[in-house]
Amino acid sequence: QVDWKAFFTALDAAGFKGDLCIEREAGKQRVVDIRTAREFVEKLQ
């Protein structure tokens, strides 16, 4: 598993200013899954 908090902390410490892409290719609720992922990432900030 990925330690997402540590991952984004490392990006921030390195001065990363790029975009983040959340990708979901399969399944019947792709939009809901992407929204859920966005909310998850936003809580880490």
PQR file with spaces between the fields and no chain letter, atoms N, CA, C, O and H, PARSE charges and radii, in Angstrom:
ATOM       1  N    GLN     1       0.826   -1.189    0.000 -0.4000 1.5000
ATOM       2  CA   GLN     1       0.000    0.000    0.000 -0.0000 2.0000
ATOM       3  C    GLN     1       0.865    1.245    0.000  0.5500 1.7000
ATOM       4  O    GLN     1       2.016    1.226    0.437 -0.5500 1.4000
ATOM       5  N    VAL     2       0.294    2.314   -0.494 -0.4000 1.5000
ATOM       6  CA   VAL     2       1.002    3.592   -0.580 -0.0000 2.0000
ATOM       7  C    VAL     2       0.682    4.441    0.644  0.5500 1.7000
ATOM       8  O    VAL     2      -0.478    4.572    1.033 -0.5500 1.4000
ATOM       9  H    VAL     2      -0.641    2.329   -0.850  0.4000 1.0000
ATOM      10  N    ASP     3       1.703    5.008    1.237 -0.4000 1.5000
ATOM      11  CA   ASP     3       1.519    5.985    2.307 -0.0000 2.0000
ATOM      12  C    ASP     3       1.308    7.331    1.619  0.5500 1.7000
ATOM      13  O    ASP     3       2.262    8.073    1.387 -0.5500 1.4000
ATOM      14  H    ASP     3       2.646    4.902    0.921  0.4000 1.0000
ATOM      15  N    TRP     4       0.060    7.639    1.295 -0.4000 1.5000
ATOM      16  CA   TRP     4      -0.252    8.822    0.492 -0.0000 2.0000
ATOM      17  C    TRP     4       0.150   10.115    1.172  0.5500 1.7000
ATOM      18  O    TRP     4       0.613   11.043    0.509 -0.5500 1.4000
ATOM      19  H    TRP     4      -0.715    7.036    1.484  0.4000 1.0000
ATOM      20  N    LYS     5      -0.016   10.192    2.478 -0.4000 1.5000
ATOM      21  CA   LYS     5       0.376   11.405    3.208 -0.0000 2.0000
ATOM      22  C    LYS     5       1.871   11.649    3.023  0.5500 1.7000
ATOM      23  O    LYS     5       2.285   12.771    2.728 -0.5500 1.4000
ATOM      24  H    LYS     5      -0.392    9.438    3.017  0.4000 1.0000
ATOM      25  N    ALA     6       2.676   10.613    3.192 -0.4000 1.5000
ATOM      26  CA   ALA     6       4.126   10.732    3.013 -0.0000 2.0000
ATOM      27  C    ALA     6       4.472   11.052    1.562  0.5500 1.7000
ATOM      28  O    ALA     6       5.384   11.836    1.299 -0.5500 1.4000
ATOM      29  H    ALA     6       2.340    9.702    3.431  0.4000 1.0000
ATOM      30  N    PHE     7       3.755   10.456    0.630 -0.4000 1.5000
ATOM      31  CA   PHE     7       3.991   10.700   -0.796 -0.0000 2.0000
ATOM      32  C    PHE     7       3.791   12.173   -1.139  0.5500 1.7000
ATOM      33  O    PHE     7       4.653   12.788   -1.766 -0.5500 1.4000
ATOM      34  H    PHE     7       3.014    9.819    0.844  0.4000 1.0000
ATOM      35  N    PHE     8       2.654   12.740   -0.728 -0.4000 1.5000
ATOM      36  CA   PHE     8       2.377   14.142   -1.036 -0.0000 2.0000
ATOM      37  C    PHE     8       3.273   15.088   -0.236  0.5500 1.7000
ATOM      38  O    PHE     8       3.605   16.173   -0.712 -0.5500 1.4000
ATOM      39  H    PHE     8       1.954   12.240   -0.218  0.4000 1.0000
ATOM      40  N    THR     9       3.665   14.687    0.965 -0.4000 1.5000
ATOM      41  CA   THR     9       4.607   15.485    1.747 -0.0000 2.0000
ATOM      42  C    THR     9       5.954   15.550    1.032  0.5500 1.7000
ATOM      43  O    THR     9       6.582   16.608    0.983 -0.5500 1.4000
ATOM      44  H    THR     9       3.396   13.805    1.351  0.4000 1.0000
ATOM      45  N    ALA    10       6.398   14.426    0.481 -0.4000 1.5000
ATOM      46  CA   ALA    10       7.666   14.391   -0.259 -0.0000 2.0000
ATOM      47  C    ALA    10       7.594   15.253   -1.519  0.5500 1.7000
ATOM      48  O    ALA    10       8.546   15.963   -1.839 -0.5500 1.4000
ATOM      49  H    ALA    10       5.889   13.566    0.521  0.4000 1.0000
ATOM      50  N    LEU    11       6.478   15.193   -2.227 -0.4000 1.5000
ATOM      51  CA   LEU    11       6.314   16.049   -3.412 -0.0000 2.0000
ATOM      52  C    LEU    11       6.388   17.520   -3.028  0.5500 1.7000
ATOM      53  O    LEU    11       7.042   18.317   -3.699 -0.5500 1.4000
ATOM      54  H    LEU    11       5.704   14.616   -1.967  0.4000 1.0000
ATOM      55  N    ASP    12       5.716   17.865   -1.952 -0.4000 1.5000
ATOM      56  CA   ASP    12       5.717   19.249   -1.487 -0.0000 2.0000
ATOM      57  C    ASP    12       7.125   19.685   -1.074  0.5500 1.7000
ATOM      58  O    ASP    12       7.561   20.786   -1.411 -0.5500 1.4000
ATOM      59  H    ASP    12       5.184   17.217   -1.407  0.4000 1.0000
ATOM      60  N    ALA    13       7.824   18.828   -0.353 -0.4000 1.5000
ATOM      61  CA   ALA    13       9.185   19.141    0.094 -0.0000 2.0000
ATOM      62  C    ALA    13      10.135   19.321   -1.085  0.5500 1.7000
ATOM      63  O    ALA    13      11.096   20.087   -1.006 -0.5500 1.4000
ATOM      64  H    ALA    13       7.470   17.934   -0.080  0.4000 1.0000
ATOM      65  N    ALA    14       9.862   18.612   -2.176 -0.4000 1.5000
ATOM      66  CA   ALA    14      10.701   18.719   -3.372 -0.0000 2.0000
ATOM      67  C    ALA    14      10.331   19.928   -4.223  0.5500 1.7000
ATOM      68  O    ALA    14      10.996   20.219   -5.217 -0.5500 1.4000
ATOM      69  H    ALA    14       9.081   17.990   -2.240  0.4000 1.0000
ATOM      70  N    GLY    15       9.267   20.632   -3.831 -0.4000 1.5000
ATOM      71  CA   GLY    15       8.853   21.817   -4.579 -0.0000 2.0000
ATOM      72  C    GLY    15       8.007   21.510   -5.799  0.5500 1.7000
ATOM      73  O    GLY    15       7.886   22.346   -6.694 -0.5500 1.4000
ATOM      74  H    GLY    15       8.727   20.395   -3.023  0.4000 1.0000
ATOM      75  N    PHE    16       7.422   20.329   -5.849 -0.4000 1.5000
ATOM      76  CA   PHE    16       6.599   19.943   -7.000 -0.0000 2.0000
ATOM      77  C    PHE    16       5.398   20.864   -7.133  0.5500 1.7000
ATOM      78  O    PHE    16       4.663   21.086   -6.171 -0.5500 1.4000
ATOM      79  H    PHE    16       7.520   19.650   -5.122  0.4000 1.0000
ATOM      80  N    LYS    17       5.207   21.394   -8.327 -0.4000 1.5000
ATOM      81  CA   LYS    17       4.089   22.307   -8.598 -0.0000 2.0000
ATOM      82  C    LYS    17       3.244   21.829   -9.772  0.5500 1.7000
ATOM      83  O    LYS    17       2.497   22.613  -10.356 -0.5500 1.4000
ATOM      84  H    LYS    17       5.805   21.213   -9.108  0.4000 1.0000
ATOM      85  N    GLY    18       3.353   20.562  -10.121 -0.4000 1.5000
ATOM      86  CA   GLY    18       2.641   20.021  -11.276 -0.0000 2.0000
ATOM      87  C    GLY    18       1.199   19.670  -10.966  0.5500 1.7000
ATOM      88  O    GLY    18       0.708   19.882   -9.858 -0.5500 1.4000
ATOM      89  H    GLY    18       3.960   19.924   -9.646  0.4000 1.0000
ATOM      90  N    ASP    19       0.545   19.135  -11.964 -0.4000 1.5000
ATOM      91  CA   ASP    19      -0.851   18.726  -11.847 -0.0000 2.0000
ATOM      92  C    ASP    19      -0.954   17.301  -11.314  0.5500 1.7000
ATOM      93  O    ASP    19       0.000   16.526  -11.371 -0.5500 1.4000
ATOM      94  H    ASP    19       0.944   18.963  -12.864  0.4000 1.0000
ATOM      95  N    LEU    20      -2.113   16.984  -10.806 -0.4000 1.5000
ATOM      96  CA   LEU    20      -2.419   15.637  -10.341 -0.0000 2.0000
ATOM      97  C    LEU    20      -3.527   15.086  -11.226  0.5500 1.7000
ATOM      98  O    LEU    20      -4.536   15.754  -11.453 -0.5500 1.4000
ATOM      99  H    LEU    20      -2.888   17.613  -10.760  0.4000 1.0000
ATOM     100  N    CYS    21      -3.342   13.889  -11.718 -0.4000 1.5000
ATOM     101  CA   CYS    21      -4.347   13.250  -12.569 -0.0000 2.0000
ATOM     102  C    CYS    21      -4.905   12.036  -11.834  0.5500 1.7000
ATOM     103  O    CYS    21      -4.161   11.142  -11.429 -0.5500 1.4000
ATOM     104  H    CYS    21      -2.522   13.347  -11.533  0.4000 1.0000
ATOM     105  N    ILE    22      -6.212   12.018  -11.669 -0.4000 1.5000
ATOM     106  CA   ILE    22      -6.895   10.865  -11.086 -0.0000 2.0000
ATOM     107  C    ILE    22      -7.570   10.144  -12.236  0.5500 1.7000
ATOM     108  O    ILE    22      -8.407   10.719  -12.931 -0.5500 1.4000
ATOM     109  H    ILE    22      -6.816   12.744  -11.998  0.4000 1.0000
ATOM     110  N    GLU    23      -7.210    8.892  -12.438 -0.4000 1.5000
ATOM     111  CA   GLU    23      -7.697    8.146  -13.590 -0.0000 2.0000
ATOM     112  C    GLU    23      -8.504    6.934  -13.134  0.5500 1.7000
ATOM     113  O    GLU    23      -8.114    6.223  -12.208 -0.5500 1.4000
ATOM     114  H    GLU    23      -6.529    8.425  -11.873  0.4000 1.0000
ATOM     115  N    ARG    24      -9.603    6.719  -13.783 -0.4000 1.5000
ATOM     116  CA   ARG    24     -10.465    5.560  -13.503 -0.0000 2.0000
ATOM     117  C    ARG    24     -10.971    5.073  -14.840  0.5500 1.7000
ATOM     118  O    ARG    24     -11.719    5.787  -15.507 -0.5500 1.4000
ATOM     119  H    ARG    24      -9.920    7.297  -14.535  0.4000 1.0000
ATOM     120  N    GLU    25     -10.587    3.877  -15.252 -0.4000 1.5000
ATOM     121  CA   GLU    25     -10.881    3.408  -16.599 -0.0000 2.0000
ATOM     122  C    GLU    25     -12.046    2.429  -16.706  0.5500 1.7000
ATOM     123  O    GLU    25     -12.639    2.309  -17.778 -0.5500 1.4000
ATOM     124  H    GLU    25      -9.979    3.297  -14.710  0.4000 1.0000
ATOM     125  N    ALA    26     -12.383    1.742  -15.650 -0.4000 1.5000
ATOM     126  CA   ALA    26     -13.404    0.706  -15.760 -0.0000 2.0000
ATOM     127  C    ALA    26     -14.417    0.837  -14.634  0.5500 1.7000
ATOM     128  O    ALA    26     -14.199    1.547  -13.652 -0.5500 1.4000
ATOM     129  H    ALA    26     -11.902    1.840  -14.779  0.4000 1.0000
ATOM     130  N    GLY    27     -15.501    0.150  -14.799 -0.4000 1.5000
ATOM     131  CA   GLY    27     -16.529    0.161  -13.770 -0.0000 2.0000
ATOM     132  C    GLY    27     -17.707    1.032  -14.160  0.5500 1.7000
ATOM     133  O    GLY    27     -17.620    1.849  -15.077 -0.5500 1.4000
ATOM     134  H    GLY    27     -15.678   -0.427  -15.596  0.4000 1.0000
ATOM     135  N    LYS    28     -18.789    0.849  -13.462 -0.4000 1.5000
ATOM     136  CA   LYS    28     -20.028    1.555  -13.798 -0.0000 2.0000
ATOM     137  C    LYS    28     -20.188    2.873  -13.063  0.5500 1.7000
ATOM     138  O    LYS    28     -21.080    3.656  -13.387 -0.5500 1.4000
ATOM     139  H    LYS    28     -18.859    0.185  -12.717  0.4000 1.0000
ATOM     140  N    GLN    29     -19.339    3.131  -12.081 -0.4000 1.5000
ATOM     141  CA   GLN    29     -19.493    4.368  -11.308 -0.0000 2.0000
ATOM     142  C    GLN    29     -18.200    5.178  -11.327  0.5500 1.7000
ATOM     143  O    GLN    29     -17.722    5.632  -10.288 -0.5500 1.4000
ATOM     144  H    GLN    29     -18.614    2.495  -11.817  0.4000 1.0000
ATOM     145  N    ARG    30     -17.647    5.349  -12.519 -0.4000 1.5000
ATOM     146  CA   ARG    30     -16.365    6.044  -12.656 -0.0000 2.0000
ATOM     147  C    ARG    30     -16.394    7.456  -12.092  0.5500 1.7000
ATOM     148  O    ARG    30     -15.458    7.865  -11.405 -0.5500 1.4000
ATOM     149  H    ARG    30     -18.036    4.980  -13.363  0.4000 1.0000
ATOM     150  N    VAL    31     -17.452    8.207  -12.369 -0.4000 1.5000
ATOM     151  CA   VAL    31     -17.527    9.592  -11.893 -0.0000 2.0000
ATOM     152  C    VAL    31     -17.542    9.621  -10.368  0.5500 1.7000
ATOM     153  O    VAL    31     -16.846   10.430   -9.753 -0.5500 1.4000
ATOM     154  H    VAL    31     -18.213    7.875  -12.926  0.4000 1.0000
ATOM     155  N    VAL    32     -18.322    8.754   -9.766 -0.4000 1.5000
ATOM     156  CA   VAL    32     -18.381    8.678   -8.298 -0.0000 2.0000
ATOM     157  C    VAL    32     -17.014    8.287   -7.738  0.5500 1.7000
ATOM     158  O    VAL    32     -16.567    8.856   -6.743 -0.5500 1.4000
ATOM     159  H    VAL    32     -18.887    8.097  -10.265  0.4000 1.0000
ATOM     160  N    ASP    33     -16.354    7.325   -8.367 -0.4000 1.5000
ATOM     161  CA   ASP    33     -15.034    6.891   -7.905 -0.0000 2.0000
ATOM     162  C    ASP    33     -14.016    8.026   -7.980  0.5500 1.7000
ATOM     163  O    ASP    33     -13.197    8.185   -7.074 -0.5500 1.4000
ATOM     164  H    ASP    33     -16.717    6.862   -9.176  0.4000 1.0000
ATOM     165  N    ILE    34     -14.062    8.812   -9.049 -0.4000 1.5000
ATOM     166  CA   ILE    34     -13.128    9.925   -9.202 -0.0000 2.0000
ATOM     167  C    ILE    34     -13.417   11.004   -8.164  0.5500 1.7000
ATOM     168  O    ILE    34     -12.491   11.576   -7.589 -0.5500 1.4000
ATOM     169  H    ILE    34     -14.727    8.682   -9.784  0.4000 1.0000
ATOM     170  N    ARG    35     -14.681   11.283   -7.924 -0.4000 1.5000
ATOM     171  CA   ARG    35     -15.031   12.268   -6.886 -0.0000 2.0000
ATOM     172  C    ARG    35     -14.541   11.808   -5.515  0.5500 1.7000
ATOM     173  O    ARG    35     -14.020   12.604   -4.733 -0.5500 1.4000
ATOM     174  H    ARG    35     -15.434   10.819   -8.392  0.4000 1.0000
ATOM     175  N    THR    36     -14.712   10.537   -5.237 -0.4000 1.5000
ATOM     176  CA   THR    36     -14.258    9.972   -3.963 -0.0000 2.0000
ATOM     177  C    THR    36     -12.741   10.091   -3.835  0.5500 1.7000
ATOM     178  O    THR    36     -12.229   10.438   -2.771 -0.5500 1.4000
ATOM     179  H    THR    36     -15.135    9.891   -5.872  0.4000 1.0000
ATOM     180  N    ALA    37     -12.030    9.805   -4.915 -0.4000 1.5000
ATOM     181  CA   ALA    37     -10.571    9.924   -4.907 -0.0000 2.0000
ATOM     182  C    ALA    37     -10.145   11.372   -4.698  0.5500 1.7000
ATOM     183  O    ALA    37      -9.206   11.642   -3.949 -0.5500 1.4000
ATOM     184  H    ALA    37     -12.446    9.524   -5.780  0.4000 1.0000
ATOM     185  N    ARG    38     -10.832   12.303   -5.357 -0.4000 1.5000
ATOM     186  CA   ARG    38     -10.512   13.726   -5.187 -0.0000 2.0000
ATOM     187  C    ARG    38     -10.710   14.146   -3.732  0.5500 1.7000
ATOM     188  O    ARG    38      -9.865   14.839   -3.166 -0.5500 1.4000
ATOM     189  H    ARG    38     -11.594   12.083   -5.965  0.4000 1.0000
ATOM     190  N    GLU    39     -11.805   13.736   -3.133 -0.4000 1.5000
ATOM     191  CA   GLU    39     -12.070   14.074   -1.733 -0.0000 2.0000
ATOM     192  C    GLU    39     -10.999   13.484   -0.816  0.5500 1.7000
ATOM     193  O    GLU    39     -10.578   14.127    0.146 -0.5500 1.4000
ATOM     194  H    GLU    39     -12.492   13.173   -3.593  0.4000 1.0000
ATOM     195  N    PHE    40     -10.565   12.273   -1.112 -0.4000 1.5000
ATOM     196  CA   PHE    40      -9.515   11.624   -0.329 -0.0000 2.0000
ATOM     197  C    PHE    40      -8.226   12.440   -0.380  0.5500 1.7000
ATOM     198  O    PHE    40      -7.600   12.690    0.650 -0.5500 1.4000
ATOM     199  H    PHE    40     -10.907   11.750   -1.893  0.4000 1.0000
ATOM     200  N    VAL    41      -7.834   12.852   -1.588 -0.4000 1.5000
ATOM     201  CA   VAL    41      -6.600   13.627   -1.759 -0.0000 2.0000
ATOM     202  C    VAL    41      -6.720   14.986   -1.081  0.5500 1.7000
ATOM     203  O    VAL    41      -5.771   15.451   -0.451 -0.5500 1.4000
ATOM     204  H    VAL    41      -8.342   12.649   -2.425  0.4000 1.0000
ATOM     205  N    GLU    42      -7.871   15.619   -1.205 -0.4000 1.5000
ATOM     206  CA   GLU    42      -8.062   16.937   -0.588 -0.0000 2.0000
ATOM     207  C    GLU    42      -7.930   16.871    0.933  0.5500 1.7000
ATOM     208  O    GLU    42      -7.457   17.826    1.549 -0.5500 1.4000
ATOM     209  H    GLU    42      -8.642   15.241   -1.716  0.4000 1.0000
ATOM     210  N    LYS    43      -8.336   15.773    1.539 -0.4000 1.5000
ATOM     211  CA   LYS    43      -8.225   15.622    2.995 -0.0000 2.0000
ATOM     212  C    LYS    43      -6.774   15.482    3.450  0.5500 1.7000
ATOM     213  O    LYS    43      -6.462   15.741    4.612 -0.5500 1.4000
ATOM     214  H    LYS    43      -8.720   14.997    1.038  0.4000 1.0000
ATOM     215  N    LEU    44      -5.898   15.080    2.554 -0.4000 1.5000
ATOM     216  CA   LEU    44      -4.487   14.906    2.897 -0.0000 2.0000
ATOM     217  C    LEU    44      -3.734   16.226    2.950  0.5500 1.7000
ATOM     218  O    LEU    44      -2.636   16.293    3.503 -0.5500 1.4000
ATOM     219  H    LEU    44      -6.151   14.870    1.609  0.4000 1.0000
ATOM     220  N    GLN    45      -4.304   17.261    2.387 -0.4000 1.5000
ATOM     221  CA   GLN    45      -3.605   18.551    2.306 -0.0000 2.0000
ATOM     222  C    GLN    45      -3.718   19.326    3.584  0.5500 1.7000
ATOM     223  O    GLN    45      -3.186   20.432    3.684 -0.5500 1.4000
ATOM     224  H    GLN    45      -5.196   17.207    1.937  0.4000 1.0000
